[in-house]
Amino acid sequence: MGSNLGTRGSGARTESLGGLARVALAATTWGTIPIFVRMVHAHPAVIVFWRVVFAALVAAAALALSGQLKALWSLAPRRYAALFAMGCLLALNWALYLGALQLTTVAVAVLLAYLGPVLVAVLTPVLGSERFDRRLLLPMALALAGVVAIVGPRDLGIRSGREILGAAMALASAFTYAALVLNAKRLLAGVPTGVYMLGEYVGAVVVLLPAVLLLKGPSSPTDWLGVAALGVVDTGLTGMLFLSGLRLVRADHAAMLTYAEPVSAVAFSAAFLGEPITAWTAAGAALVIASGLAVARMEPQPAIEAPEAIVEST
């Protein structure tokens, strides 16, 4: 009996680490987003539209290759409605964040937007079936301090009504992010990853379609290469990684690992855009990495963890 419990606990630990590794890899890859965005000369809303279109193609290809296309037509009507709503929420999340970047400083927008993982941790016991994990308090504090250091403490002032509006949009994007993660965890219980992604992306495409008809879009080969990379790599492939990892771990633990994104963004920007790494950014990166390691070291606890991991539907 004791041997069986030990084997089961070891298996849960391995599964949890595998899920966290997928989430961390996805978040690290998202750090390339600024590089690809810089390649594209088009309106932000149009960039997001094409990003989602290419991601939808990845999801459709994944369904075809895995023989799960039939699953796309076997969902209950309420599931289709939920996936469409998630697509609308995704489009709103990206629109709020891009708008915040245009209205306020990058530092303020990034810091407030990255309250999203904290909100996931706080709202998990309210909206989900999992108790609040007090072990996350230290990693949360480390990650937030790290983000403050990365964006630069001197740039966190708000000096005008325009910047207040931008800050409000960034904060709203944090709440929409939390809603996306928490609802994704719930919806994945009955929907294959590819179906979930395709349904969500189709919803986002429908919402963003007017932007393509009215605003400037990509025109040069470099523009199209940029939006294709954003859609295929930074949305489609990483979306599969993130969601497959989310199936195996708590939503709040997964959200904490997404703080790898600002760290990798700094590293990629330094390597490919020539942007300097200051002592502040290095210190912030160290704090965020320490936060991620602290989450990875947490042992699954039956009193805290969800009853069981979500299994991929077929």
C-alpha positions in Angstrom: 0.0 0.0 0.0 2.8 2.4 1.0 4.7 1.5 -2.2 1.6 2.2 -4.3 1.2 5.6 -2.7 4.8 6.4 -3.2 4.6 5.4 -6.9 1.5 7.5 -7.4 3.0 10.5 -5.7 6.2 10.2 -7.8 4.0 10.0 -11.0 2.0 13.1 -10.0 5.3 14.9 -9.3 6.7 14.0 -12.7 3.4 14.9 -14.4 3.4 18.3 -12.6 7.0 19.1 -13.6 6.2 18.1 -17.2 3.2 20.5 -17.3 5.2 23.3 -15.7 8.0 22.8 -18.2 5.6 23.2 -21.1 4.1 26.3 -19.7 7.6 27.8 -19.0 8.8 26.9 -22.5 5.7 28.6 -24.1 6.2 31.7 -21.9 9.9 31.9 -22.8 9.1 31.7 -26.5 6.5 34.5 -26.1 9.5 36.7 -25.4 10.2 36.8 -29.1 6.9 38.6 -29.8 8.4 42.2 -29.7 11.0 41.1 -32.3 8.4 39.9 -34.7 6.1 42.9 -34.0 9.0 45.2 -35.0 9.1 43.5 -38.4 5.5 44.4 -39.3 4.4 47.8 -40.4 0.6 47.6 -40.0 -2.1 48.7 -37.5 -1.9 46.7 -34.3 -5.5 45.4 -34.6 -4.6 44.0 -38.1 -1.5 42.4 -36.8 -3.5 40.6 -34.2 -6.1 39.5 -36.8 -3.5 37.9 -39.0 -1.7 36.4 -36.0 -4.9 34.7 -35.1 -5.6 33.5 -38.7 -2.2 31.8 -38.9 -2.7 30.3 -35.4 -6.1 28.9 -36.5 -4.4 27.2 -39.5 -1.9 25.6 -37.1 -4.8 24.4 -34.9 -6.7 23.0 -37.9 -3.5 21.2 -39.1 -3.0 19.7 -35.7 -6.6 18.4 -35.7 -6.2 16.9 -39.1 -2.8 15.2 -38.3 -4.2 13.8 -35.1 -7.4 12.5 -36.7 -9.5 14.6 -34.4 -11.3 16.8 -37.0 -14.5 14.9 -36.3 -14.3 16.1 -32.7 -14.8 19.7 -34.0 -18.4 18.8 -35.0 -19.3 16.7 -31.9 -19.5 19.4 -29.2 -22.7 20.6 -27.5 -24.0 24.0 -28.7 -23.1 25.6 -25.4 -19.5 24.5 -25.9 -19.4 26.3 -29.3 -20.8 29.4 -27.6 -18.2 29.2 -24.8 -15.3 28.9 -27.3 -16.6 31.8 -29.4 -16.9 33.9 -26.2 -13.3 32.9 -25.3 -12.2 34.2 -28.7 -14.0 37.5 -28.1 -12.3 37.7 -24.7 -8.9 36.9 -26.3 -9.3 39.7 -28.9 -10.4 42.1 -26.1 -7.3 41.1 -24.0 -4.9 41.9 -26.8 -6.7 45.1 -27.9 -6.6 46.4 -24.3 -2.9 45.7 -23.9 -2.0 47.2 -27.3 -4.1 50.2 -26.5 -2.3 50.6 -23.2 1.1 50.5 -24.9 0.0 53.3 -27.1 -1.5 55.5 -24.3 0.9 55.1 -21.4 4.5 54.2 -20.8 5.7 50.6 -21.6 6.8 50.3 -18.0 3.3 51.0 -16.6 1.5 48.9 -19.2 3.7 45.9 -18.7 3.6 46.1 -14.9 -0.1 46.4 -14.7 -0.7 43.8 -17.4 1.5 41.4 -15.5 -0.8 41.5 -12.5 -2.7 38.9 -14.5 -1.0 35.9 -12.9 -1.5 37.3 -9.5 -5.2 37.7 -10.2 -5.3 34.1 -11.4 -3.9 33.0 -8.0 -6.4 35.2 -6.1 -9.4 34.3 -8.1 -8.7 30.5 -8.4 -10.4 29.7 -5.1 -13.3 32.0 -5.9 -14.0 30.9 -9.5 -12.4 27.5 -9.6 -12.4 24.3 -7.6 -9.0 24.7 -6.1 -8.1 26.2 -2.7 -5.8 29.2 -2.4 -2.2 27.9 -2.3 -0.3 30.0 0.3 3.0 28.6 -1.0 2.6 31.0 -3.9 2.9 34.1 -1.8 6.7 34.2 -1.9 7.0 33.4 -5.7 4.4 36.0 -6.4 6.3 38.7 -4.4 9.6 37.7 -6.2 8.0 37.8 -9.6 6.3 41.2 -9.1 9.5 42.7 -7.7 11.3 41.3 -10.7 8.9 42.8 -13.2 9.2 46.2 -11.4 13.0 46.0 -11.8 12.8 44.9 -15.4 10.5 47.7 -16.5 12.4 50.3 -14.5 11.2 51.9 -11.3 11.9 55.4 -12.7 9.3 54.9 -15.5 6.4 54.0 -13.3 4.9 57.5 -12.9 1.5 58.5 -14.5 1.4 62.2 -15.5 -1.7 62.8 -17.6 -5.3 61.8 -18.2 -4.1 59.9 -21.4 -1.7 57.9 -19.3 -4.4 57.2 -16.7 -6.6 55.7 -19.4 -3.7 53.6 -20.7 -3.1 52.4 -17.2 -6.7 51.5 -16.8 -6.6 49.5 -20.1 -3.5 47.6 -18.9 -5.2 46.7 -15.6 -8.3 45.6 -17.6 -6.1 43.4 -19.7 -4.8 41.8 -16.5 -8.4 40.9 -15.6 -9.2 39.6 -19.0 -6.0 37.5 -18.9 -7.1 36.0 -15.6 -10.5 35.2 -17.0 -8.9 33.5 -20.1 -6.7 31.2 -18.0 -9.3 30.3 -15.4 -12.0 29.6 -18.1 -9.5 27.7 -20.3 -8.7 25.3 -17.4 -12.5 24.6 -17.0 -13.3 24.3 -20.7 -10.3 22.0 -21.5 -12.0 19.3 -19.3 -14.3 18.4 -22.2 -12.6 19.8 -25.3 -9.4 18.6 -27.2 -6.7 21.2 -27.3 -6.8 21.6 -31.0 -10.6 22.1 -31.0 -10.4 24.5 -28.1 -7.7 26.6 -29.9 -9.5 26.6 -33.3 -12.9 27.6 -31.7 -11.2 30.4 -29.7 -9.3 31.7 -32.7 -12.3 31.7 -35.0 -14.2 33.8 -32.5 -11.3 36.3 -32.3 -11.1 36.4 -36.2 -14.8 37.3 -36.4 -14.4 40.1 -33.8 -11.3 41.5 -35.5 -12.6 41.2 -39.1 -13.7 44.9 -39.3 -10.1 46.0 -38.5 -8.8 44.3 -41.6 -11.4 46.0 -43.8 -10.7 49.5 -42.5 -7.1 49.7 -41.4 -3.6 49.3 -42.9 -2.4 45.7 -43.1 0.9 44.0 -44.0 2.1 44.4 -47.5 5.8 43.6 -47.8 7.3 40.1 -47.6 8.9 41.1 -44.3 5.5 42.2 -42.9 4.0 38.8 -43.8 7.0 36.9 -42.4 6.5 38.8 -39.1 2.7 38.1 -38.8 3.2 34.5 -39.9 5.9 34.0 -37.2 3.6 35.6 -34.6 0.7 33.3 -35.6 2.5 30.0 -36.2 5.2 30.2 -33.5 4.1 32.6 -30.8 0.4 31.7 -30.9 -0.3 28.4 -32.6 2.6 26.2 -31.4 3.1 27.9 -28.1 -0.7 27.8 -27.5 -0.6 24.0 -27.8 2.4 23.9 -25.4 0.7 26.1 -22.8 -2.7 24.4 -22.9 -1.2 20.9 -22.8 0.8 22.0 -19.7 -2.3 23.7 -18.2 -4.1 20.4 -18.3 -1.5 18.9 -15.9 -1.1 21.7 -13.2 -3.1 24.2 -11.2 -4.1 27.4 -13.1 -2.4 29.6 -10.6 0.9 27.6 -10.7 0.9 27.8 -14.5 0.2 31.5 -14.5 3.2 32.2 -12.2 5.5 30.5 -14.8 4.3 33.0 -17.5 6.5 35.6 -15.8 9.3 33.9 -17.9 8.0 36.1 -20.8 9.4 39.5 -19.7 12.7 37.9 -18.8 13.1 36.2 -22.2 11.8 39.3 -23.9 14.7 41.3 -22.4 17.2 38.6 -23.5 15.9 38.3 -27.0 15.7 42.1 -27.4 19.4 42.4 -26.3 20.4 39.6 -28.7 18.5 40.6 -31.8 17.6 44.3 -31.4 20.7 45.5 -29.6 18.8 46.8 -26.6 21.0 47.0 -23.5 20.6 44.9 -20.4 21.0 47.1 -17.3 21.8 46.0 -13.7 18.1 46.6 -12.9 16.9 44.2 -15.7 19.5 41.6 -14.7 18.4 41.8 -11.1 14.7 41.6 -12.1 15.4 38.6 -14.3 17.1 36.8 -11.4 14.1 37.4 -9.2 11.6 36.1 -11.8 13.8 33.0 -12.4 13.9 32.4 -8.6 10.1 32.7 -8.5 9.7 30.1 -11.3 12.2 27.7 -9.5 10.2 28.1 -6.3 7.0 27.1 -8.0 8.7 24.1 -9.8 9.9 22.9 -6.4 6.5 22.7 -4.9 5.3 19.2 -4.2 1.7 18.4 -5.3 -0.5 18.4 -2.1 -3.8 16.6 -2.1 -5.4 19.2 0.1 -4.5 21.9 -2.3 -4.2 20.5 -5.8 -7.1 19.8 -8.0 -8.6 16.3 -7.6 -7.1 15.1 -10.9 -5.4 16.4 -14.0 -7.6 17.1 -17.0 -7.2 14.4 -19.6 -7.1 15.1 -23.3 -10.5 14.3 -24.9 -10.6 12.2 -28.1 
